Amino acid sequence: MARVQRHHRFPQGKAALLLALLQAFCLTSAATPAQAAESSNLRQRPNVLLIVSDDAAFGDVPWGGGNAAMPNLQSLANDGVAFGNFHTSPVCSPTRASLLTGNDPIDVGLGAFDYAIYPPTKGKPGYEGYLTRNTATIAELLRDSGYRTVMAGKWHLGGPGHGGWGPWDWGFQHSYGILTGGANHWNQQVFGPSPKNPEHRALMAQRIVPTEPYFENGRPVERPLGIHSDDLFSGKLLADLEEGRSSGKPFFAYLALTSPHSPLQVAPPVIKKFVPYFYQHGYQGLKRLRYEAQKRSGLIAADAPFPDQSANWLLQRWDALSEAEKQSEARAMATYTAMLEQQDQTIGRVLSYLRETGQIDNTLIIYLSDNGPEGMDDEGPTANPTLSRWVNENFSQNPADIGRGNTFLEMGANWANASNGVLQWWKWYLAEGGVRTPLVIRPPVGAALQSRGGIRQAYVNVKDVPITILDYTGIRAPSGRYQDRAIVTPTGLSMRPFLEGRASSVRTEQQWVVSDIFGNSSIVAGRYKASRQSRAMFGDGQWRLFDIQADPGETTPLNASQPQRLRQLLDLYMSYAKAKGIVPVADNWSPWQGYLKTLPRPAETPLPMPASPASAAPASR
């Protein structure tokens, strides 16, 4: 736990006391007026607290119909604003690259996801699978402007054994955590073994679970056992903040939690209270309940259509499950929800520290999820066969053990789809369920804000978050160069003018955003989105145009009614893909199973597609 107060021993005796006073006077007198002004200006700058939830769904927050008690997050939303149209990448490391740089993922090495790199992209610029040195992180920029920079939790942007560099090489003066995408929440076991790692292969053959390396300021350390990841990471962050509090410098604190990322693990007593609710309502009932809650809160339009749940052949009907299956599934979703409730308590602990130390009013606080909920299953089309076999061989299947470190649960596609409410699909996909997530921003007290509380429907991209942070801290984003290296100029935009009522949107239709990964592609311009989903990932490869403001569930393609708009967006996407060197992905390649001999069903009826190029189109991002 962090120390709330530091006690300094004063030298004993009059001589020592006089010496100390003289030293203090000399140090004070030595400061020039310019240095004093700079120090005063630095103290007036706001602190920044950036909290990232790992795989939380659009519908998990209180205003989304979520079942976890989250009073601390609700309080932040009441004092600031929540967003209903915030978009990330569909998997974690590309999101985190944009979050810390303001760049598109492919510009800085994360056009590829390190757990599933499409073989033909290896060696191609933009597909390195780690954060490349042609960018600058906000941690570097804030550090070089006098901020203390601390980070705890999940990095997943490179480092020893992964290519690239760890957080200690990217501007964080204090850092603690893991370099990979996840880990056991109670002990030092890995989230999943790497078949490419000889040591892991040898341990797997002996049915021994490999350990996950933890790093503190670049040095390998042993992780204490029996402490949940939420407590571990928040405790480390608070200790670092307290250690540097007497410096008087503002801080940038990045708390990158690994909850509620699988394996689903949390103290068992918290789980039990949620089981009856999920057993009673099941998949379809939960999705409908969250959809209705989202309309009531204003998170989505009151007339937003509810998606046809029978349209996705991957999803099961709750009433088709056996009694034992219903109980098992209810326990899995209850565990996931209990993790969210504990996460909110963790947020509350950090807020309490800031409140008790008198720092909370001068702190910009941002909360977001890095992508939609995980829909990977233990078996079936959405399973990773290697991971499933490893789980069955090494972890307890006893229901009495659920939540403990000797179990490995995932929520699966059915609960992932249900937890999103109106949205369809989940993590890994560019459908709204994979990329539209919660975002809460609470500016420093006293900062201009058009209105506090409520939900904003302006489209926001994750690369806009770091530029917003720089705006509030008075730091200009670099263009072209940073120190001794050439960089890609960030394309993120500041949300501050919108938050203060000086702009009607964060991004205009001309400031469009492209996403492309795993053979799935999308481009969003204003309220419109054109997207395609690959055949190997249960789509048909066809482009569809949606109005994601009126129809966030992407139920009704607008191909026939707005062919010119679709053509404009496709032309923009093709120009972007050519400029960035996007590598087309074979339609039989899956990020979980590699090249498939047979493609998953179903075949779709071809949609109308505009044949002629657009006469005019937006021209900038």
C-alpha positions in Angstrom: 0.0 0.0 0.0 1.1 3.5 -0.6 2.2 5.6 2.3 -0.2 8.4 3.0 2.3 10.7 4.6 6.1 10.8 4.6 7.9 11.8 7.8 11.3 13.4 7.5 13.8 13.4 10.4 15.3 16.8 11.0 19.0 17.0 12.0 19.5 17.2 15.8 21.2 20.0 17.5 21.4 23.8 16.9 24.4 23.6 14.6 22.7 21.1 12.4 19.5 23.1 12.4 21.3 26.3 11.4 23.2 24.4 8.7 19.9 23.0 7.3 18.3 26.5 7.3 21.3 28.0 5.6 21.3 25.3 2.9 17.5 25.8 2.3 18.1 29.6 2.0 21.0 29.2 -0.4 19.0 26.7 -2.6 16.0 29.1 -2.7 18.2 32.1 -3.4 20.0 30.4 -6.2 16.8 30.1 -8.3 16.6 32.7 -11.1 13.3 34.5 -11.7 12.9 32.5 -14.9 13.4 29.2 -13.1 10.9 30.3 -10.4 8.4 31.2 -13.0 8.9 27.9 -14.8 8.5 26.0 -11.6 5.3 27.8 -10.7 3.9 27.2 -14.2 4.7 23.5 -13.9 2.9 23.2 -10.6 -0.2 24.8 -12.2 -0.4 22.2 -15.0 -2.9 19.4 -14.4 -2.0 15.9 -13.5 -3.2 13.2 -15.8 -4.6 9.8 -14.8 -5.3 7.4 -17.7 -7.1 4.2 -16.7 -7.5 1.4 -19.3 -9.8 -1.5 -18.8 -9.0 -4.6 -20.7 -11.8 -6.1 -22.9 -14.7 -4.4 -21.2 -17.9 -4.2 -23.3 -20.0 -1.2 -24.4 -22.8 -2.4 -22.2 -20.8 -3.1 -19.1 -20.9 0.4 -17.6 -23.9 1.6 -15.6 -25.4 3.7 -18.4 -24.9 0.8 -20.8 -27.1 -1.6 -18.7 -24.2 -3.2 -16.9 -24.8 -5.4 -13.8 -21.7 -4.6 -11.8 -21.9 -1.9 -9.2 -19.6 0.8 -10.5 -20.3 3.9 -8.3 -16.8 5.4 -8.8 -17.0 5.3 -12.6 -20.5 6.7 -12.4 -19.2 9.5 -10.3 -16.5 10.4 -12.8 -19.2 10.4 -15.6 -21.4 12.6 -13.5 -18.6 15.1 -12.9 -17.3 14.9 -16.5 -18.8 13.3 -19.7 -19.3 9.9 -21.1 -19.1 9.1 -24.8 -21.4 6.8 -26.7 -19.5 6.7 -30.0 -15.9 6.1 -29.0 -13.9 3.8 -31.2 -10.8 1.7 -30.7 -9.0 -1.0 -32.7 -10.5 -4.5 -32.3 -7.6 -5.9 -30.4 -5.4 -4.4 -27.6 -1.9 -3.6 -28.9 -3.0 -1.5 -31.9 -5.3 0.4 -29.6 -2.5 1.0 -27.1 -0.2 2.2 -29.9 -2.7 4.9 -30.9 -3.6 5.7 -27.3 0.0 6.6 -26.5 1.0 8.3 -29.8 -2.0 9.8 -31.6 -0.9 7.8 -34.7 -2.7 5.1 -36.8 -1.5 1.6 -35.8 0.0 0.8 -39.2 2.1 4.0 -39.0 4.0 2.8 -35.9 4.4 -1.0 -36.4 1.0 -2.3 -35.1 -0.7 -3.1 -38.4 0.0 -6.6 -37.1 -1.1 -8.1 -33.8 1.8 -10.0 -32.2 -0.4 -13.1 -31.3 -1.6 -13.5 -34.9 0.7 -12.1 -37.6 -0.4 -12.8 -41.2 2.7 -14.5 -42.7 3.0 -12.4 -45.9 3.3 -9.2 -43.8 6.5 -10.3 -42.0 9.2 -7.8 -42.7 6.9 -5.3 -44.2 6.9 -1.7 -42.8 4.0 -1.1 -40.4 3.7 -4.8 -39.5 6.5 -5.2 -37.0 4.1 -6.2 -34.2 5.7 -3.7 -31.7 5.9 0.1 -31.4 8.5 1.4 -33.8 10.8 4.3 -33.2 9.2 6.6 -35.8 6.9 8.0 -33.2 6.9 9.8 -29.8 4.7 8.7 -26.9 2.9 11.2 -24.7 5.0 9.8 -21.8 8.1 11.1 -23.5 6.6 14.5 -24.3 5.2 14.9 -20.7 8.5 13.7 -19.1 10.5 16.2 -21.2 8.1 19.0 -20.1 8.8 18.3 -16.5 6.1 15.7 -15.6 6.7 12.7 -13.5 5.6 9.7 -15.6 4.5 6.4 -14.0 2.9 3.3 -15.4 1.7 0.0 -14.0 0.0 -3.0 -15.6 0.0 -4.2 -19.2 2.3 -2.8 -21.8 1.9 -5.1 -24.9 3.9 -2.8 -27.2 7.2 -4.6 -27.3 10.2 -5.2 -25.1 12.8 -8.0 -24.2 11.8 -11.2 -26.0 9.1 -9.5 -28.1 11.0 -7.1 -30.3 10.9 -3.4 -29.7 11.2 -1.6 -26.4 9.6 -1.6 -23.0 7.8 1.3 -21.2 11.1 2.4 -19.6 12.4 3.2 -23.1 9.3 5.1 -24.0 9.3 7.9 -21.4 8.0 6.2 -18.3 10.4 7.0 -15.4 8.7 4.4 -13.2 7.0 1.3 -14.6 5.9 -2.1 -13.4 4.0 -4.9 -15.0 3.9 -7.3 -18.0 5.0 -6.9 -21.6 2.5 -9.3 -23.1 -1.3 -9.3 -23.6 -2.4 -10.9 -20.3 -1.5 -13.1 -17.4 -3.0 -15.1 -14.5 -4.6 -12.6 -12.1 -3.4 -14.3 -8.9 0.0 -15.7 -9.7 2.9 -15.5 -12.2 1.6 -18.0 -14.7 1.3 -16.9 -18.4 -2.0 -16.1 -20.0 -1.1 -18.7 -22.7 2.0 -20.5 -23.8 3.8 -19.8 -27.0 4.3 -22.9 -29.2 7.2 -21.0 -30.9 9.1 -20.8 -27.6 11.3 -23.9 -27.0 11.1 -23.5 -23.2 7.3 -23.3 -23.3 7.1 -26.3 -25.6 9.2 -28.3 -23.1 7.1 -27.3 -20.2 3.8 -28.0 -22.0 5.0 -31.5 -22.7 5.4 -31.9 -18.9 2.0 -30.2 -18.3 3.8 -27.4 -16.4 2.4 -23.9 -16.9 5.2 -21.4 -17.9 5.7 -18.2 -15.9 5.2 -14.7 -17.1 8.1 -12.3 -16.8 7.3 -9.1 -14.8 9.5 -6.0 -15.1 10.1 -3.1 -12.8 11.9 -0.1 -14.4 13.3 -2.5 -16.9 14.5 -5.2 -14.5 13.0 -8.6 -14.2 11.2 -9.1 -10.8 9.2 -11.8 -9.1 5.5 -11.2 -8.8 4.0 -11.6 -5.3 1.5 -14.5 -5.2 -2.1 -14.3 -4.0 -2.6 -10.6 -4.8 -5.1 -9.9 -7.5 -3.8 -8.0 -10.5 -6.0 -5.0 -9.8 -4.6 -4.7 -6.3 -1.0 -5.4 -7.5 -1.0 -2.8 -10.3 -2.9 -0.1 -8.5 -0.7 -0.5 -5.4 2.5 -0.1 -7.4 1.1 2.9 -9.2 0.1 4.6 -5.9 3.5 3.8 -4.3 5.3 5.5 -7.2 3.0 8.5 -7.1 3.5 8.9 -3.3 7.3 8.5 -3.6 7.4 11.5 -6.0 4.7 13.7 -4.5 7.1 15.9 -2.5 8.8 17.0 -5.8 5.9 19.3 -6.5 5.8 18.2 -10.2 2.6 17.2 -11.9 2.3 13.5 -12.9 1.1 11.4 -15.8 -0.1 8.1 -14.4 -1.0 5.3 -16.7 -2.9 2.4 -15.0 -3.2 -0.3 -17.6 -5.4 -3.0 -15.8 -5.6 -6.5 -17.1 -9.2 -7.0 -15.9 -11.6 -8.2 -17.1 -9.4 -9.9 -19.7 -9.4 -13.7 -19.5 -8.7 -15.8 -17.6 -11.7 -14.8 -15.6 -10.5 -14.8 -12.0 -11.6 -12.9 -9.0 -12.4 -13.6 -5.3 -15.1 -16.4 -5.4 -17.5 -14.7 -2.8 -18.1 -11.8 -5.2 -19.2 -14.1 -8.0 -22.1 -15.9 -6.3 -24.5 -13.0 -6.2 -24.6 -12.6 -10.0 -25.2 -16.2 -10.9 -29.0 -16.2 -10.5 -29.5 -13.1 -12.7 -27.6 -14.5 -15.7 -29.2 -17.9 -15.2 -32.6 -16.3 -15.3 -32.1 -14.1 -18.4 -29.6 -16.0 -20.5 -27.9 -14.7 -23.6 -30.9 -13.3 -25.5 -32.5 -11.9 -22.4 -29.4 -10.0 -21.3 -28.9 -8.5 -24.8 -32.5 -7.2 -24.8 -32.2 -5.8 -21.3 -29.0 -3.9 -22.0 -30.5 -2.6 -25.3 -33.5 -1.2 -23.5 -31.2 0.3 -20.8 -29.0 2.0 -23.4 -32.1 3.7 -24.9 -33.3 4.9 -21.5 -29.9 6.4 -20.6 -29.4 8.1 -24.0 -26.4 6.0 -24.9 -28.1 5.1 -28.2 -31.0 6.7 -30.0 -34.5 5.8 -28.7 -35.4 4.4 -32.1 -32.2 2.5 -32.7 -33.2 -0.9 -34.2 -32.5 -4.1 -32.2 -30.4 -6.6 -34.2 -31.9 -9.9 -35.3 -30.2 -12.4 -32.9 -30.9 -15.3 -35.2 -28.8 -13.8 -38.0 -25.5 -14.9 -36.6 -25.1 -18.7 -36.9 -22.3 -18.7 -34.3 -24.7 -17.8 -31.5 -26.7 -20.3 -29.5 -30.1 -20.0 -28.0 -30.2 -20.1 -24.2 -33.2 -22.4 -24.1 -31.3 -25.0 -26.2 -28.8 -25.5 -23.4 -28.9 -28.3 -20.9 -29.4 -27.4 -17.2 -25.7 -28.1 -16.5 -24.7 -25.9 -19.4 -26.8 -23.0 -18.2 -25.3 -23.2 -14.7 -21.8 -23.3 -16.1 -22.5 -20.4 -18.5 -24.1 -18.3 -15.8 -21.0 -18.8 -13.5 -18.7 -17.6 -16.3 -20.7 -14.4 -16.9 -21.0 -13.9 -13.1 -17.2 -14.1 -12.8 -16.7 -11.6 -15.6 -19.1 -9.2 -13.9 -17.5 -9.6 -10.5 -14.2 -8.6 -12.1 -15.8 -5.4 -13.3 -17.2 -4.6 -9.8 -13.8 -5.2 -8.3 -12.2 -3.0 -11.0 -14.5 -0.1 -9.9 -13.3 -0.6 -6.3 -9.7 -0.3 -7.6 -10.6 2.9 -9.4 -12.1 4.1 -6.1 -8.9 3.4 -4.3 -6.9 5.5 -6.7 -9.4 8.3 -6.5 -9.4 8.2 -2.7 -5.6 8.6 -2.7 -5.8 11.7 -5.0 -8.6 13.1 -2.9 -6.8 12.6 0.4 -3.6 14.1 -0.9 -5.4 17.1 -2.3 -4.6 16.3 -6.0 -7.9 15.2 -7.4 -9.3 18.6 -8.4 -6.2 19.4 -10.6 -6.2 16.0 -12.3 -7.5 15.2 -15.8 -9.0 11.7 -15.4 -9.8 9.4 -18.4 -11.2 5.9 -18.4 -11.7 3.7 -21.5 -11.7 0.1 -22.6 -9.2 -1.0 -25.2 -11.6 -3.0 -27.4 -14.8 -5.0 -27.1 -15.3 -8.1 -25.0 -13.5 -11.3 -25.8 -15.6 -13.8 -27.7 -13.1 -16.7 -28.0 -14.6 -20.0 -26.9 -13.2 -23.2 -25.5 -14.5 -25.2 -28.5 -16.3 -24.6 -31.8 -15.6 -22.2 -34.6 -14.3 -19.3 -32.5 -11.9 -21.5 -30.4 -8.1 -21.5 -30.6 -7.5 -25.3 -30.6 -4.0 -25.0 -29.1 -5.1 -22.8 -26.2 -8.2 -24.9 -25.6 -6.2 -28.1 -25.3 -3.7 -26.5 -23.0 -6.4 -25.2 -20.7 -8.1 -28.6 -20.4 -4.8 -30.2 -19.6 -3.6 -27.8 -17.0 -6.5 -26.1 -15.2 -9.2 -27.3 -12.8 -12.7 -27.9 -14.3 -14.3 -28.1 -10.8 -17.0 -25.4 -10.5 -16.0 -24.9 -6.8 -12.7 -23.5 -8.0 -14.1 -20.8 -10.3 -12.4 -17.5 -9.7 -9.2 -19.0 -8.3 -5.8 -19.0 -10.0 -6.0 -22.7 -10.9 -8.9 -22.1 -13.3 -9.1 -20.6 -16.8 -12.5 -19.3 -17.9 -13.5 -17.2 -20.9 -16.9 -15.5 -21.4 -17.3 -16.8 -25.0 -19.1 -15.4 -28.0 -22.6 -15.7 -26.7 -22.0 -13.6 -23.6 -19.7 -11.2 -25.5 -22.4 -10.5 -28.0 -25.1 -10.1 -25.3 -23.0 -7.8 -23.1 -22.8 -5.3 -25.9 -26.5 -4.7 -25.9 -27.4 -3.1 -29.3 -24.0 -3.7 -30.8 -23.1 -6.9 -32.8 -19.9 -9.0 -32.7 -17.0 -8.6 -30.3 -13.2 -8.3 -29.9 -11.2 -9.2 -33.0 -13.9 -7.8 -35.4 -14.4 -4.3 -36.8 -18.1 -4.5 -36.3 -19.3 -2.0 -33.7 -19.2 -4.7 -30.9 -15.5 -5.0 -31.4 -14.5 -1.4 -31.6 -17.1 0.8 -29.8 -16.3 0.9 -26.1 -16.8 3.0 -23.0 -15.0 6.4 -22.6 -15.3 8.8 -19.7 -13.4 12.1 -19.4 -13.4 14.2 -16.3 -11.5 17.4 -16.9 -9.7 19.2 -14.0 -12.1 21.0 -11.7 -12.4 24.6 -12.9 -11.7 23.7 -16.5 -14.3 24.9 -19.0 -16.9 22.2 -19.8 -20.1 22.9 -21.8 -22.1 20.7 -19.3 -21.2 18.1 -16.8 -22.8 14.7 -16.9 -24.7 13.2 -19.8 -23.6 11.3 -22.8 -22.0 12.8 -25.9 -22.7 11.1 -29.3 -19.8 12.7 -31.2 -17.6 10.2 -33.0 -14.2 9.9 -31.2 -11.2 7.7 -32.1 -8.7 6.4 -29.6 -5.9 8.3 -31.3 -7.7 11.5 -30.3 -7.2 10.8 -26.6 -3.4 11.5 -26.4 -3.8 14.7 -28.3 -6.5 15.8 -25.9 -4.1 15.1 -23.0 -1.4 17.2 -24.6 -3.9 20.0 -25.1 -4.9 20.1 -21.5 -1.3 20.0 -20.4 -0.2 22.8 -22.7 2.1 20.7 -24.8 2.2 20.8 -28.6 2.3 17.4 -30.4 5.5 17.1 -32.5 5.4 17.2 -36.3 7.9 15.4 -38.5 10.7 15.2 -35.9 11.1 14.5 -32.2 14.6 15.1 -30.7 17.0 13.1 -32.9 14.5 11.0 -34.8 12.1 11.4 -37.7 8.5 10.6 -36.7 5.2 10.2 -38.4 3.1 13.3 -37.5 0.1 12.3 -35.3 -3.3 12.5 -36.9 -5.3 12.4 -33.6 -7.4 15.5 -32.8 -8.1 17.2 -29.5 -11.5 16.7 -27.9 -11.1 19.9 -25.8 -12.8 22.3 -28.2 -15.8 20.0 -28.3 -15.9 19.5 -24.6 -15.8 23.2 -24.0 -18.6 23.9 -26.5 -16.3 25.6 -29.0 -16.9 22.9 -31.7 -20.0 20.9 -32.6 -18.0 17.7 -33.2 -14.6 16.2 -32.5 -14.2 15.0 -36.1 -15.9 16.3 -39.2 -16.9 14.0 -42.1 -13.7 15.1 -43.9 -11.6 13.8 -40.9 -12.2 10.2 -41.6 -10.5 7.2 -39.9 -9.4 3.8 -41.5 -8.9 0.5 -39.6 -7.6 -2.6 -41.2 -6.5 -5.9 -39.5 -6.9 -9.6 -40.1 -8.4 -9.0 -43.6 -11.2 -6.9 -42.1 -11.5 -3.2 -43.1 -13.5 -0.1 -42.2 -13.6 3.6 -42.8 -15.6 6.0 -40.7 -16.5 9.5 -41.8 -18.9 11.3 -39.5 -21.9 9.2 -38.8 -21.2 6.8 -41.7 -19.1 3.6 -41.8 -18.2 1.3 -44.6 -16.8 -2.1 -43.6 -16.1 -5.6 -44.7 -15.6 -8.8 -42.7 -13.4 -11.6 -44.1 -14.8 -15.0 -45.0 -12.4 -16.8 -42.7 -13.7 -14.6 -39.8 -17.4 -15.6 -40.5 -18.2 -12.8 -42.9 -18.6 -12.7 -46.7 -15.9 -10.1 -47.6 -18.5 -7.7 -49.0 -18.5 -4.0 -48.2 -21.5 -2.5 -46.4 -22.4 1.0 -45.6 -24.1 1.9 -42.3 -25.3 4.9 -40.4 -23.7 4.0 -37.1 -25.4 6.9 -35.3 -29.0 5.9 -36.2 -28.2 2.2 -36.5 -25.3 1.3 -34.1 -26.3 -2.4 -34.4 -25.5 -2.3 -38.1 -28.7 -4.0 -39.0 -29.5 -2.3 -42.3 -26.9 -1.7 -45.1 -27.4 1.5 -47.1 -25.6 0.3 -50.2 -28.7 0.7 -52.4 -29.9 4.0 -51.0 -26.6 5.8 -50.8 -24.3 4.4 -53.5 -22.4 7.6 -54.1 -21.4 7.9 -50.4 -20.3 4.3 -50.4 -18.2 4.9 -53.5 -16.6 7.9 -51.9 -15.6 5.9 -48.8 -14.3 3.0 -50.8 -12.2 5.4 -52.9 -10.7 6.9 -49.8 -10.0 3.5 -48.3 -8.3 2.3 -51.4 -6.1 5.4 -51.6 -5.2 5.0 -47.9 -4.4 1.3 -48.3 -2.1 2.1 -51.2 -0.3 4.9 -49.4 0.2 2.9 -46.2 1.2 -0.4 -47.9 -1.7 -2.4 -46.5 -1.2 -6.1 -47.4 -4.4 -7.8 -48.6 -5.2 -10.9 -46.6 -6.2 -14.2 -48.2 -9.9 -14.9 -47.6 -9.1 -18.3 -46.0 -6.7 -17.1 -43.4 -7.9 -16.9 -39.8 -5.9 -15.2 -36.9 -6.6 -18.3 -34.7 -6.3 -21.2 -37.0 -4.1 -20.0 -39.9 -5.0 -21.1 -43.4 -8.4 -22.9 -43.5 -9.1 -25.8 -45.9 -12.8 -25.1 -45.8 -14.3 -21.7 -45.1 -16.9 -21.1 -42.5 -20.5 -20.6 -43.6 -22.8 -19.0 -44.6 -22.6 -17.7 -48.2 -24.4 -14.3 -48.6 -26.4 -12.7 -51.3 -24.2 -10.1 -53.1 -25.0 -6.6 -52.1 -25.4 -3.7 -54.6 -22.1 -2.0 -55.2 -21.5 1.4 -57.0 -19.5 0.9 -60.1 -18.3 4.4 -61.0 -15.8 6.5 -58.9 -17.1 9.4 -56.9 -16.9 12.8 -58.4 -16.0 14.4 -55.0 -14.8 13.0 -51.7 -13.4 14.1 -48.4 -9.7 14.5 -48.8 -8.0 14.6 -45.3 -7.9 12.8 -42.0 
